[in-house]
Amino acid sequence: MLLTYRALKRRALAKRLAITAPNGIDESSYVRIGGIDQWISVRGEDRANPVILEIHGGPGASNLVFTPRTRAWERHFTIVRWDMRGAGKTFAAGGPEGQGELTLDRLHEDALEVTAHIRARLAVDKVLLLANSFGTVTGLRLARDHPELYSAYVGTDQNIVEGGRNPSAYEGLLARLEKAGRRKQLARMAAIGPDRSAWSPHEWAEYAKTVVTTDPLTYDTMKTVVIRSLWFSPLHTLRELRTYLKAQTFSESLGPQAMTIDEYAEGTAFQLPFFVFQGESDVLTPPQPARRFHDEVTAPVKDFALIRGASHFASFRHPDQFLDLMLTKVRPVVTGEAVGR
């Protein structure tokens, strides 16, 4: 019965995803990036629209499963979704042995190759860089170092790694665990300490899981948005969903690598429009550090906004709110003209 309902739901979602506009695009294939085959999807209703390159989070968590939730975005933007090495269909194609070097530097180089591929394939000078969650670590670096390639930077679920100087999210977790009387989890999280750069990949993943499951809004989003998107994805078979989860475990080693970064030391000067749209109640990547960093940024244009009723996964919990921000704040800057919904 459950599998029958899943099949019916997937069929309905697949029908909804059909792009029939005469100037639309719906392409997906493996492209040779960084020496391995990596999955790239390109979807939109008008090739004349601004092109968005997404840098997904996780690590190892492809955004492809959210395609039905963000269908409305494709009326105003061409969305490029790329499964990084160690994620999604890219991981499925090569398996653990076929992912090559899994480092932040390698992901950065891959992203530049993907950018070059998209600029050539779609005949555009620049693409709009949209990074979420763990992907914002790579996103900030791309935006900071290569303004000639990107028309703007948009970060959501924005990570601000401060070289270990800001333990507020960790302290917030300990406070929630203590208030809830979860002594065993409290002892475990206290034992790993606030220095994220010293955590093992397993400890890093355990911390993230504990944060998600101890905050009611984040946990509800995980169940109603993330898990449902996975289960009903018309773009993934059951085998691919199992591989999707294995990819996240495989990619855990990237977590501690990022924790030694100091974004302030890397630089707050950006030579392109800079936007941060954060869930107002995010406990995994809290809005306060993101707001402080935004306030220090110098950029031709910059803006910060909160997404109401959202914790982590804010753009996917409330895709309409996020689209409104993209249309009212970002698209006019990129195109030079205002566009209504």
Order of alpha helices (4+ residues) and beta strands (2+ residues): alpha-beta-beta-beta-beta-alpha-alpha-beta-alpha-beta-alpha-alpha-alpha-alpha-alpha-alpha-alpha-alpha-beta-alpha-beta-alpha-alpha-alpha
